[in-house]
Amino acid sequence: MSLFNVSEVFEFAIQIEENGEKFYRKVADKMENPDLKKTFKFLADQEIKHKEIFKKMASELDKYEPPESYPGEYFAYLKSYVNNVIFVKDLEQISSTAKDIDAVIDFAIRRELDSILYYQDVKGFISKAFEDKINKIIEEERKHFIQLSEMKKSKKK
């Protein structure tokens, strides 16, 4: 097992939120529909709030030794997950072609679900004292998922 600073887990979460904020802002800037523009700006603002929560949590954490098959396994998993899945892959391409709103919404829905999975996983490796804060962020991500799903559904009507 390897010893790493669990605040690195939250550094990844901060990166997720920064990437999400960047994505939603780029999409909002390209929207002509005022309601869609407003929704994507709102989502971007929410990502900033989440980032600030994670920054505060990271500053309050200690060292943690996660269960691993080999040294650095857990850290490598989280880093790979963040770098290859959440708001990184296809970010530029999707946000630059924001005219295809269906593709943008589908991409955003997948990223929100990926974020929820990441935060669910993180809960198993932090102090119980922080679990409520993570649960609140998961609930926010679920609200984003619902909002995006409703947006997609209303477009089909």
ChimeraX commands (.cxc) that place a marker at each C-alpha (Angstrom):
marker #1 position 0.00,0.00,0.00 radius 0.5
marker #1 position 1.12,3.51,-0.67 radius 0.5
marker #1 position 0.55,6.58,1.40 radius 0.5
marker #1 position -0.70,9.62,-0.49 radius 0.5
marker #1 position -2.32,12.85,0.47 radius 0.5
marker #1 position -6.06,12.32,0.14 radius 0.5
marker #1 position -6.37,15.99,-0.76 radius 0.5
marker #1 position -5.20,14.80,-4.21 radius 0.5
marker #1 position -8.59,13.11,-4.55 radius 0.5
marker #1 position -10.15,16.52,-4.13 radius 0.5
marker #1 position -7.65,18.09,-6.52 radius 0.5
marker #1 position -9.11,15.73,-9.12 radius 0.5
marker #1 position -12.61,16.79,-8.10 radius 0.5
marker #1 position -11.55,20.42,-8.48 radius 0.5
marker #1 position -10.26,19.62,-11.97 radius 0.5
marker #1 position -13.60,17.96,-12.82 radius 0.5
marker #1 position -15.49,21.04,-11.72 radius 0.5
marker #1 position -13.12,23.40,-13.58 radius 0.5
marker #1 position -13.50,21.40,-16.77 radius 0.5
marker #1 position -17.27,21.32,-16.35 radius 0.5
marker #1 position -17.41,25.07,-15.78 radius 0.5
marker #1 position -15.27,25.69,-18.88 radius 0.5
marker #1 position -17.49,23.38,-20.96 radius 0.5
marker #1 position -20.76,24.97,-19.84 radius 0.5
marker #1 position -19.43,28.52,-20.39 radius 0.5
marker #1 position -18.25,27.72,-23.92 radius 0.5
marker #1 position -21.61,26.19,-24.75 radius 0.5
marker #1 position -23.52,29.12,-23.18 radius 0.5
marker #1 position -21.48,31.59,-25.23 radius 0.5
marker #1 position -22.55,29.84,-28.44 radius 0.5
marker #1 position -26.24,29.59,-27.58 radius 0.5
marker #1 position -28.65,31.90,-29.36 radius 0.5
marker #1 position -31.68,30.70,-27.42 radius 0.5
marker #1 position -31.81,32.82,-24.22 radius 0.5
marker #1 position -33.27,30.00,-22.11 radius 0.5
marker #1 position -30.54,27.58,-23.14 radius 0.5
marker #1 position -27.88,30.25,-22.61 radius 0.5
marker #1 position -29.24,30.91,-19.10 radius 0.5
marker #1 position -29.33,27.21,-18.23 radius 0.5
marker #1 position -25.76,26.57,-19.33 radius 0.5
marker #1 position -24.52,29.66,-17.46 radius 0.5
marker #1 position -26.33,28.42,-14.36 radius 0.5
marker #1 position -24.63,25.01,-14.67 radius 0.5
marker #1 position -21.24,26.72,-15.06 radius 0.5
marker #1 position -21.86,28.78,-11.92 radius 0.5
marker #1 position -22.78,25.63,-10.01 radius 0.5
marker #1 position -19.49,24.01,-10.99 radius 0.5
marker #1 position -17.63,27.00,-9.50 radius 0.5
marker #1 position -19.51,26.54,-6.20 radius 0.5
marker #1 position -18.61,22.85,-6.14 radius 0.5
marker #1 position -14.97,23.68,-6.82 radius 0.5
marker #1 position -14.88,26.00,-3.81 radius 0.5
marker #1 position -16.37,23.30,-1.57 radius 0.5
marker #1 position -13.72,20.83,-2.71 radius 0.5
marker #1 position -10.93,23.36,-2.16 radius 0.5
marker #1 position -12.07,23.86,1.42 radius 0.5
marker #1 position -12.36,20.13,2.00 radius 0.5
marker #1 position -8.91,19.47,0.53 radius 0.5
marker #1 position -7.36,21.93,2.95 radius 0.5
marker #1 position -8.87,20.05,5.91 radius 0.5
marker #1 position -7.75,16.51,5.03 radius 0.5
marker #1 position -4.87,14.36,6.25 radius 0.5
marker #1 position -2.88,11.46,4.85 radius 0.5
marker #1 position -4.83,8.33,3.96 radius 0.5
marker #1 position -3.78,4.83,3.03 radius 0.5
marker #1 position -6.29,3.28,0.60 radius 0.5
marker #1 position -6.45,-0.48,0.05 radius 0.5
marker #1 position -4.36,-1.29,-3.04 radius 0.5
marker #1 position -3.04,-4.30,-4.92 radius 0.5
marker #1 position 0.17,-2.41,-5.74 radius 0.5
marker #1 position 1.60,0.96,-4.64 radius 0.5
marker #1 position -0.14,3.88,-6.31 radius 0.5
marker #1 position -2.98,1.82,-7.75 radius 0.5
marker #1 position -5.82,3.93,-6.35 radius 0.5
marker #1 position -4.17,7.22,-7.24 radius 0.5
marker #1 position -3.48,5.99,-10.79 radius 0.5
marker #1 position -7.12,4.89,-11.14 radius 0.5
marker #1 position -8.50,8.25,-10.05 radius 0.5
marker #1 position -6.09,10.21,-12.20 radius 0.5
marker #1 position -6.88,8.11,-15.27 radius 0.5
marker #1 position -10.62,8.34,-14.62 radius 0.5
marker #1 position -10.51,12.12,-14.39 radius 0.5
marker #1 position -8.14,12.61,-17.31 radius 0.5
marker #1 position -9.90,10.24,-19.70 radius 0.5
marker #1 position -13.56,10.31,-18.77 radius 0.5
marker #1 position -14.95,13.34,-17.03 radius 0.5
marker #1 position -15.31,16.53,-19.06 radius 0.5
marker #1 position -12.00,16.00,-20.83 radius 0.5
marker #1 position -12.55,13.62,-23.70 radius 0.5
marker #1 position -14.17,15.46,-26.63 radius 0.5
marker #1 position -14.62,18.62,-24.52 radius 0.5
marker #1 position -13.25,21.00,-27.14 radius 0.5
marker #1 position -14.96,19.30,-30.06 radius 0.5
marker #1 position -18.39,19.17,-28.42 radius 0.5
marker #1 position -18.27,22.69,-26.98 radius 0.5
marker #1 position -17.03,24.16,-30.27 radius 0.5
marker #1 position -19.92,22.57,-32.18 radius 0.5
marker #1 position -22.56,23.74,-29.74 radius 0.5
marker #1 position -25.02,24.25,-32.56 radius 0.5
marker #1 position -25.86,20.54,-32.31 radius 0.5
marker #1 position -27.71,20.99,-29.04 radius 0.5
marker #1 position -28.71,17.32,-28.84 radius 0.5
marker #1 position -25.06,16.24,-28.92 radius 0.5
marker #1 position -24.18,18.87,-26.32 radius 0.5
marker #1 position -26.95,17.77,-23.98 radius 0.5
marker #1 position -26.07,14.08,-24.39 radius 0.5
marker #1 position -22.41,14.83,-23.69 radius 0.5
marker #1 position -23.29,16.91,-20.61 radius 0.5
marker #1 position -25.62,14.21,-19.27 radius 0.5
marker #1 position -22.87,11.58,-19.59 radius 0.5
marker #1 position -20.37,13.84,-17.83 radius 0.5
marker #1 position -22.77,14.53,-14.97 radius 0.5
marker #1 position -23.31,10.79,-14.53 radius 0.5
marker #1 position -19.54,10.20,-14.66 radius 0.5
marker #1 position -19.08,12.86,-11.99 radius 0.5
marker #1 position -21.66,11.20,-9.76 radius 0.5
marker #1 position -19.84,7.88,-10.09 radius 0.5
marker #1 position -16.52,9.53,-9.23 radius 0.5
marker #1 position -17.94,11.22,-6.13 radius 0.5
marker #1 position -19.65,8.00,-5.04 radius 0.5
marker #1 position -16.29,6.25,-5.27 radius 0.5
marker #1 position -14.52,9.02,-3.38 radius 0.5
marker #1 position -16.91,8.63,-0.43 radius 0.5
marker #1 position -15.36,5.29,0.41 radius 0.5
marker #1 position -11.95,6.87,0.92 radius 0.5
marker #1 position -12.66,9.91,3.05 radius 0.5
marker #1 position -13.54,10.59,6.64 radius 0.5
marker #1 position -17.21,10.24,7.56 radius 0.5
marker #1 position -17.03,13.90,8.61 radius 0.5
marker #1 position -16.92,14.89,4.92 radius 0.5
marker #1 position -19.50,12.44,3.65 radius 0.5
marker #1 position -22.42,14.86,4.02 radius 0.5
marker #1 position -20.63,17.45,1.89 radius 0.5
marker #1 position -19.95,14.90,-0.83 radius 0.5
marker #1 position -23.57,13.75,-0.67 radius 0.5
marker #1 position -24.72,17.34,-1.19 radius 0.5
marker #1 position -22.54,17.69,-4.27 radius 0.5
marker #1 position -23.81,14.35,-5.59 radius 0.5
marker #1 position -27.34,15.65,-5.11 radius 0.5
marker #1 position -26.42,18.81,-7.07 radius 0.5
marker #1 position -24.96,16.70,-9.88 radius 0.5
marker #1 position -28.19,14.68,-9.93 radius 0.5
marker #1 position -30.15,17.93,-10.24 radius 0.5
marker #1 position -27.96,18.86,-13.20 radius 0.5
marker #1 position -28.66,15.46,-14.73 radius 0.5
marker #1 position -32.41,15.95,-14.27 radius 0.5
marker #1 position -32.26,19.50,-15.63 radius 0.5
marker #1 position -30.37,18.37,-18.71 radius 0.5
marker #1 position -32.70,15.39,-19.19 radius 0.5
marker #1 position -35.74,17.67,-18.99 radius 0.5
marker #1 position -34.10,20.02,-21.49 radius 0.5
marker #1 position -33.59,17.11,-23.86 radius 0.5
marker #1 position -37.17,15.90,-23.37 radius 0.5
marker #1 position -38.65,19.35,-23.98 radius 0.5
marker #1 position -36.73,19.64,-27.25 radius 0.5
marker #1 position -38.49,16.52,-28.54 radius 0.5
marker #1 position -41.94,18.01,-28.02 radius 0.5
marker link #1:1,2 radius 0.2
marker link #1:2,3 radius 0.2
marker link #1:3,4 radius 0.2
marker link #1:4,5 radius 0.2
marker link #1:5,6 radius 0.2
marker link #1:6,7 radius 0.2
marker link #1:7,8 radius 0.2
marker link #1:8,9 radius 0.2
marker link #1:9,10 radius 0.2
marker link #1:10,11 radius 0.2
marker link #1:11,12 radius 0.2
marker link #1:12,13 radius 0.2
marker link #1:13,14 radius 0.2
marker link #1:14,15 radius 0.2
marker link #1:15,16 radius 0.2
marker link #1:16,17 radius 0.2
marker link #1:17,18 radius 0.2
marker link #1:18,19 radius 0.2
marker link #1:19,20 radius 0.2
marker link #1:20,21 radius 0.2
marker link #1:21,22 radius 0.2
marker link #1:22,23 radius 0.2
marker link #1:23,24 radius 0.2
marker link #1:24,25 radius 0.2
marker link #1:25,26 radius 0.2
marker link #1:26,27 radius 0.2
marker link #1:27,28 radius 0.2
marker link #1:28,29 radius 0.2
marker link #1:29,30 radius 0.2
marker link #1:30,31 radius 0.2
marker link #1:31,32 radius 0.2
marker link #1:32,33 radius 0.2
marker link #1:33,34 radius 0.2
marker link #1:34,35 radius 0.2
marker link #1:35,36 radius 0.2
marker link #1:36,37 radius 0.2
marker link #1:37,38 radius 0.2
marker link #1:38,39 radius 0.2
marker link #1:39,40 radius 0.2
marker link #1:40,41 radius 0.2
marker link #1:41,42 radius 0.2
marker link #1:42,43 radius 0.2
marker link #1:43,44 radius 0.2
marker link #1:44,45 radius 0.2
marker link #1:45,46 radius 0.2
marker link #1:46,47 radius 0.2
marker link #1:47,48 radius 0.2
marker link #1:48,49 radius 0.2
marker link #1:49,50 radius 0.2
marker link #1:50,51 radius 0.2
marker link #1:51,52 radius 0.2
marker link #1:52,53 radius 0.2
marker link #1:53,54 radius 0.2
marker link #1:54,55 radius 0.2
marker link #1:55,56 radius 0.2
marker link #1:56,57 radius 0.2
marker link #1:57,58 radius 0.2
marker link #1:58,59 radius 0.2
marker link #1:59,60 radius 0.2
marker link #1:60,61 radius 0.2
marker link #1:61,62 radius 0.2
marker link #1:62,63 radius 0.2
marker link #1:63,64 radius 0.2
marker link #1:64,65 radius 0.2
marker link #1:65,66 radius 0.2
marker link #1:66,67 radius 0.2
marker link #1:67,68 radius 0.2
marker link #1:68,69 radius 0.2
marker link #1:69,70 radius 0.2
marker link #1:70,71 radius 0.2
marker link #1:71,72 radius 0.2
marker link #1:72,73 radius 0.2
marker link #1:73,74 radius 0.2
marker link #1:74,75 radius 0.2
marker link #1:75,76 radius 0.2
marker link #1:76,77 radius 0.2
marker link #1:77,78 radius 0.2
marker link #1:78,79 radius 0.2
marker link #1:79,80 radius 0.2
marker link #1:80,81 radius 0.2
marker link #1:81,82 radius 0.2
marker link #1:82,83 radius 0.2
marker link #1:83,84 radius 0.2
marker link #1:84,85 radius 0.2
marker link #1:85,86 radius 0.2
marker link #1:86,87 radius 0.2
marker link #1:87,88 radius 0.2
marker link #1:88,89 radius 0.2
marker link #1:89,90 radius 0.2
marker link #1:90,91 radius 0.2
marker link #1:91,92 radius 0.2
marker link #1:92,93 radius 0.2
marker link #1:93,94 radius 0.2
marker link #1:94,95 radius 0.2
marker link #1:95,96 radius 0.2
marker link #1:96,97 radius 0.2
marker link #1:97,98 radius 0.2
marker link #1:98,99 radius 0.2
marker link #1:99,100 radius 0.2
marker link #1:100,101 radius 0.2
marker link #1:101,102 radius 0.2
marker link #1:102,103 radius 0.2
marker link #1:103,104 radius 0.2
marker link #1:104,105 radius 0.2
marker link #1:105,106 radius 0.2
marker link #1:106,107 radius 0.2
marker link #1:107,108 radius 0.2
marker link #1:108,109 radius 0.2
marker link #1:109,110 radius 0.2
marker link #1:110,111 radius 0.2
marker link #1:111,112 radius 0.2
marker link #1:112,113 radius 0.2
marker link #1:113,114 radius 0.2
marker link #1:114,115 radius 0.2
marker link #1:115,116 radius 0.2
marker link #1:116,117 radius 0.2
marker link #1:117,118 radius 0.2
marker link #1:118,119 radius 0.2
marker link #1:119,120 radius 0.2
marker link #1:120,121 radius 0.2
marker link #1:121,122 radius 0.2
marker link #1:122,123 radius 0.2
marker link #1:123,124 radius 0.2
marker link #1:124,125 radius 0.2
marker link #1:125,126 radius 0.2
marker link #1:126,127 radius 0.2
marker link #1:127,128 radius 0.2
marker link #1:128,129 radius 0.2
marker link #1:129,130 radius 0.2
marker link #1:130,131 radius 0.2
marker link #1:131,132 radius 0.2
marker link #1:132,133 radius 0.2
marker link #1:133,134 radius 0.2
marker link #1:134,135 radius 0.2
marker link #1:135,136 radius 0.2
marker link #1:136,137 radius 0.2
marker link #1:137,138 radius 0.2
marker link #1:138,139 radius 0.2
marker link #1:139,140 radius 0.2
marker link #1:140,141 radius 0.2
marker link #1:141,142 radius 0.2
marker link #1:142,143 radius 0.2
marker link #1:143,144 radius 0.2
marker link #1:144,145 radius 0.2
marker link #1:145,146 radius 0.2
marker link #1:146,147 radius 0.2
marker link #1:147,148 radius 0.2
marker link #1:148,149 radius 0.2
marker link #1:149,150 radius 0.2
marker link #1:150,151 radius 0.2
marker link #1:151,152 radius 0.2
marker link #1:152,153 radius 0.2
marker link #1:153,154 radius 0.2
marker link #1:154,155 radius 0.2
marker link #1:155,156 radius 0.2
marker link #1:156,157 radius 0.2
view
